[in-house]
């Protein structure tokens, strides 16, 4: 039972970690891939520039996914450990905020590498840091499994590790309804 619960916690952590890490990075990846496409298709386009932008788009996409999984694992482990000590949901929210803030520099590093330290890209990513920390904080108690406020984090159907609920037969006799 505990192993299945832990697996669900990791899944919920990664489901939050991926959007937290990918939201600030993927617009820059799409822009780099769009510029690469334009340079390839434009008559007289610079293929070296297109090759560089294609490489940057790949670094940004792959790096954001890797940072998202890393952030998700951190967000899964921290509140799970904190839930053994903390009994209130606000404590798990605080743990999620701290861990989200500490894991976000990985996203910042991906943007720095994938954009050659572009000032506009780094500035925008830096401004996304508190927003993404707030998102991680808002989902901290759901990741730990203490609340179920966000249904998109929970898989449909019976909980993992549990079988389907048994249905008791209805023993009451049927009543005839009057036709009106």
Residue, then its C-alpha position, 0 to 999 in steps of 0.5 A: x500500500x505504501x509503495x503504491x501511495x509513493x508511486x502516486x506521489x511521484x506521478x503527482x509531483x511530475x505532473x506539477x513539475x513539468x508545467x512549472x519548468x516548461x512554461x517559462x522555457x517552451x516559448x523560447x524553444x518555439x521561437x528558436x525553432x521558428x527562426x530556424x525554419x524561416x532561415x532554412x526556407x528563406x531564399x538566401x537564408x543562413x544555414x549556419x544560423x538555422x543550424x544554431x537555432x535548431x540546436x538551441x531549440x533542442x537544448x531548450x526543449x530537452x532541457x526543460x523536460x529534464x528540469x521538469x522531471x527533476x523539479x517534479x521529483x523534488x516536489x514529490x519527495x519534499x512534501x512526502x517527507x514533510x507530511x510525516x512531520x507537518x499535519x496542516x495543509x499550510x505546512x505542505x504549501x510552505x514546503x512546496x513553495x520552498x522546494x519550487x523556489x529551490x528547484x527553479x534555478x535549473x530552469x534558469x540554467x537551461x534558458x541561459x545555455x539555450x539562449x546564449x545568455x540572452x538578456x530578454x529571455x533570462x529576464x523574463x524567466x527570472x520574472x516567472x520564478x515567483x509565479x512558478x513558485x506560487x504554482x508549486x506552493x498551491x499544489x504542495x498538499x495535493x502532491x503529498x496526498x493530504x488534499x484532493x483540491x485539484x482533480x487533474x492531479x488524481x487519476x480517474x477510477x479507484x486509487x492506485x493499489x486498491x481494488x474496485x469497491x465492492x457493491x452490496x446488493x440492494x435488498x429492499x423490494x422494488x416499489x411500483x410507481x404510479x403512472x401519472 
